[in-house]
Amino acid sequence: MKVGDLVELKEGASRVGLMVDVIHKKCWRTDTLGRKIDWSSIEAEPHAVVMYDDGLINIPIIDLRVCDEHL
């Protein structure tokens, strides 16, 4: 996955966006790490900056897939 790819969510994909940048930030996953947050215990992970027709959103890359269909 790289900047310029068309991407969609792995689950619940209802629209396609354009990946315009990659940033690193921390993401606490309560389903695996629990409810008590300890930011010092995790590392930053890559997030895609995805452009949709109504703006930009940061999404963890692990939650995205490259779209096979080109619009």
Backbone as a printed PyTorch tensor [residue, N CA C, xyz], in Angstrom:
tensor([[[  0.8580,  -1.1670,   0.0000],
         [  0.0000,   0.0000,   0.0000],
         [  0.9040,   1.2300,   0.0000]],

        [[  0.5520,   2.1770,  -0.8720],
         [  1.3780,   3.3700,  -1.0000],
         [  0.5130,   4.5960,  -1.3160]],

        [[  1.1000,   5.7560,  -1.1510],
         [  0.4170,   7.0030,  -1.4810],
         [ -0.0010,   6.9430,  -2.9490]],

        [[ -1.2290,   7.3280,  -3.2210],
         [ -1.7700,   7.3060,  -4.5730],
         [ -2.6870,   6.1270,  -4.8290]],

        [[ -2.7010,   5.1310,  -3.9270],
         [ -3.5790,   3.9750,  -4.0800],
         [ -5.0170,   4.3300,  -3.7190]],

        [[ -5.9570,   3.6760,  -4.3910],
         [ -7.3570,   3.7340,  -3.9970],
         [ -7.5530,   2.6810,  -2.9200]],

        [[ -8.1160,   3.0720,  -1.7860],
         [ -8.2510,   2.1660,  -0.6430],
         [ -9.6910,   2.1450,  -0.1360]],

        [[ -9.9990,   1.0550,   0.5840],
         [-11.2920,   0.9220,   1.2430],
         [-11.0700,   0.1700,   2.5390]],

        [[-12.0230,   0.2760,   3.4580],
         [-11.9380,  -0.4580,   4.7110],
         [-12.0370,  -1.9570,   4.4480]],

        [[-11.2990,  -2.7530,   5.2210],
         [-11.3790,  -4.2110,   5.0760],
         [-12.7640,  -4.7190,   5.4240]],

        [[-13.3770,  -4.1330,   6.4410],
         [-14.7230,  -4.5360,   6.8670],
         [-15.6550,  -3.3380,   6.7600]],

        [[-16.8140,  -3.5580,   6.2140],
         [-17.8040,  -2.4930,   6.1290],
         [-17.4850,  -1.4450,   5.0850]],

        [[-16.7310,  -1.8340,   4.0560],
         [-16.3510,  -0.8650,   3.0230],
         [-17.5620,  -0.4100,   2.2410]],

        [[-17.8180,   0.8700,   2.2910],
         [-18.9520,   1.3940,   1.5360],
         [-18.5140,   2.4630,   0.5400]],

        [[-17.2790,   2.9180,   0.6750],
         [-16.7880,   3.9140,  -0.2770],
         [-15.2800,   3.7840,  -0.4360]],

        [[-14.7860,   4.3230,  -1.5300],
         [-13.3700,   4.2520,  -1.8780],
         [-12.7670,   5.6340,  -1.6910]],

        [[-11.5310,   5.6760,  -1.1510],
         [-10.8290,   6.9370,  -0.9760],
         [ -9.4440,   6.8620,  -1.5730]],

        [[ -8.7920,   7.9990,  -1.6710],
         [ -7.4400,   8.1020,  -2.2030],
         [ -6.4630,   8.3150,  -1.0570]],

        [[ -5.4680,   7.4420,  -0.9350],
         [ -4.4540,   7.5790,   0.1120],
         [ -3.4780,   8.6890,  -0.2990]],

        [[ -3.4190,   9.7680,   0.4970],
         [ -2.6150,  10.9320,   0.1280],
         [ -1.3650,  11.1120,   0.9890]],

        [[ -1.2740,  10.3940,   2.1120],
         [ -0.1090,  10.5310,   2.9880],
         [ -0.0910,   9.3750,   3.9800]],

        [[  1.0700,   9.1750,   4.6110],
         [  1.2110,   8.2000,   5.6920],
         [  1.7760,   8.9280,   6.9030]],

        [[  1.1350,   8.7440,   8.0520],
         [  1.6050,   9.3260,   9.3020],
         [  1.7190,   8.2030,  10.3270]],

        [[  2.3920,   8.4750,  11.4370],
         [  2.5000,   7.4820,  12.5170],
         [  1.8750,   8.0690,  13.7730]],

        [[  0.9790,   7.3150,  14.3840],
         [  0.3720,   7.7270,  15.6330],
         [ -0.0260,   6.4940,  16.4270]],

        [[ -0.2420,   6.6800,  17.7020],
         [ -0.6160,   5.5730,  18.5730],
         [ -2.1130,   5.3230,  18.4840]],

        [[ -2.4690,   4.0420,  18.6020],
         [ -3.8670,   3.6350,  18.5280],
         [ -4.0950,   2.5670,  19.5880]],

        [[ -4.9070,   2.8800,  20.5890],
         [ -5.1820,   1.9230,  21.6640],
         [ -6.3560,   1.0460,  21.2460]],

        [[ -6.1140,  -0.2470,  21.1460],
         [ -7.1350,  -1.2050,  20.7220],
         [ -7.6910,  -1.9230,  21.9470]],

        [[ -8.8430,  -1.4760,  22.4110],
         [ -9.4260,  -2.0130,  23.6450],
         [ -9.7850,  -3.4890,  23.5390]],

        [[-10.0560,  -3.9720,  22.3420],
         [-10.4160,  -5.3830,  22.1890],
         [ -9.2510,  -6.3200,  22.5090]],

        [[ -8.0070,  -5.8650,  22.3120],
         [ -6.8450,  -6.7020,  22.6230],
         [ -6.0420,  -6.2070,  23.8190]],

        [[ -6.0710,  -4.8980,  24.0740],
         [ -5.2360,  -4.3170,  25.1370],
         [ -6.0110,  -4.0010,  26.4150]],

        [[ -7.3200,  -4.0790,  26.3660],
         [ -8.1310,  -3.7790,  27.5380],
         [ -8.5570,  -2.3300,  27.6070]],

        [[ -9.3030,  -2.0020,  28.6500],
         [ -9.8770,  -0.6610,  28.7980],
         [ -8.9320,   0.3300,  29.4640]],

        [[ -7.9700,  -0.1430,  30.2450],
         [ -7.0430,   0.7550,  30.9350],
         [ -5.9260,   1.1740,  29.9750]],

        [[ -5.9070,   2.4370,  29.6210],
         [ -4.9640,   2.9400,  28.6200],
         [ -3.6210,   3.2590,  29.2520]],

        [[ -2.5500,   2.7780,  28.6110],
         [ -1.1730,   3.0710,  29.0090],
         [ -0.3800,   3.3740,  27.7370]],

        [[ -0.3700,   4.6530,  27.3460],
         [  0.2660,   5.0600,  26.0970],
         [  1.7520,   4.7030,  26.0470]],

        [[  2.4090,   4.6400,  27.1800],
         [  3.8500,   4.3440,  27.1750],
         [  4.1460,   2.8840,  26.8320]],

        [[  3.1440,   2.0270,  26.8320],
         [  3.3750,   0.6050,  26.5740],
         [  3.2200,   0.2130,  25.0970]],

        [[  2.8400,   1.1660,  24.2430],
         [  2.6520,   0.8370,  22.8250],
         [  3.4810,   1.7600,  21.9430]],

        [[  3.7570,   1.2830,  20.7380],
         [  4.4880,   2.0650,  19.7420],
         [  3.4890,   2.6810,  18.7540]],

        [[  3.9250,   3.7250,  18.0970],
         [  3.1010,   4.3400,  17.0520],
         [  2.9990,   3.3790,  15.8740]],

        [[  1.8650,   3.4170,  15.1860],
         [  1.6670,   2.5640,  14.0190],
         [  1.2940,   3.4320,  12.8240]],

        [[  1.5510,   2.9390,  11.6070],
         [  1.2480,   3.7580,  10.4240],
         [ -0.2540,   3.9140,  10.2100]],

        [[ -0.6350,   5.1240,   9.8860],
         [ -2.0120,   5.4700,   9.5420],
         [ -1.9930,   6.1030,   8.1510]],

        [[ -2.9760,   5.7830,   7.3490],
         [ -3.1300,   6.4160,   6.0460],
         [ -3.9880,   7.6620,   6.2040]],

        [[ -3.5970,   8.7170,   5.5280],
         [ -4.4600,   9.8850,   5.4050],
         [ -5.2350,   9.6630,   4.1060]],

        [[ -6.5380,   9.4500,   4.2540],
         [ -7.3710,   9.0890,   3.1080],
         [ -8.2900,  10.2590,   2.7620]],

        [[ -8.2980,  10.6170,   1.4700],
         [ -9.1410,  11.7100,   0.9980],
         [-10.4140,  11.1240,   0.3980]],

        [[-11.5360,  11.5710,   0.9400],
         [-12.8480,  11.2600,   0.3850],
         [-13.4120,  12.5450,  -0.2010]],

        [[-14.5540,  12.4660,  -0.8490],
         [-15.1230,  13.6670,  -1.4610],
         [-15.4840,  14.7380,  -0.4470]],

        [[-15.6330,  14.3520,   0.8340],
         [-16.0050,  15.3320,   1.8520],
         [-14.8870,  15.6470,   2.8480]],

        [[-13.6420,  15.2830,   2.5420],
         [-12.5280,  15.6540,   3.4110],
         [-11.5290,  14.5270,   3.6340]],

        [[-10.6450,  14.7310,   4.6290],
         [ -9.5760,  13.7950,   4.9590],
         [ -9.8730,  13.0800,   6.2710]],

        [[ -9.4150,  11.8300,   6.3720],
         [ -9.5520,  11.0770,   7.6090],
         [ -8.3240,  10.1950,   7.7770]],

        [[ -7.8610,  10.0360,   9.0250],
         [ -6.7240,   9.1720,   9.3430],
         [ -7.2520,   7.7890,   9.7330]],

        [[ -6.7650,   6.7530,   9.0570],
         [ -7.2250,   5.3870,   9.3040],
         [ -6.0010,   4.4870,   9.4500]],

        [[ -5.9570,   3.6320,  10.4800],
         [ -4.8390,   2.7040,  10.6050],
         [ -4.7000,   1.8510,   9.3320]],

        [[ -3.4860,   1.7330,   8.8260],
         [ -3.2550,   0.9800,   7.5890],
         [ -3.6940,  -0.4740,   7.7340]],

        [[ -3.5630,  -1.0320,   8.9150],
         [ -3.9610,  -2.4190,   9.1390],
         [ -5.4530,  -2.6440,   8.8790]],

        [[ -6.2490,  -1.5810,   8.9230],
         [ -7.6960,  -1.6750,   8.7150],
         [ -8.1150,  -1.4020,   7.2720]],

        [[ -7.1380,  -1.2100,   6.3640],
         [ -7.4390,  -0.8730,   4.9700],
         [ -6.9670,  -1.9610,   4.0180]],

        [[ -7.5260,  -1.9480,   2.8150],
         [ -7.0220,  -2.7820,   1.7220],
         [ -7.0470,  -1.9380,   0.4500]],

        [[ -6.1630,  -2.2900,  -0.4960],
         [ -6.1400,  -1.6040,  -1.7780],
         [ -7.3680,  -2.0430,  -2.5620]],

        [[ -8.0410,  -1.0920,  -3.1590],
         [ -9.2530,  -1.3730,  -3.9200],
         [ -8.8570,  -1.9700,  -5.2670]],

        [[ -9.4820,  -3.0830,  -5.6380],
         [ -9.1880,  -3.7600,  -6.9050],
         [ -9.8470,  -3.0770,  -8.0940]],

        [[-10.9750,  -2.4540,  -7.8490],
         [-11.7150,  -1.8210,  -8.9280],
         [-11.3320,  -0.3570,  -9.0200]],

        [[-10.9990,   0.0870, -10.2270],
         [-10.7050,   1.5080, -10.4410],
         [-11.9560,   2.1860, -10.9490]],

        [[-12.2250,   3.3430, -10.4000],
         [-13.4560,   4.0550, -10.7580],
         [-13.3010,   4.7910, -12.0670]]])
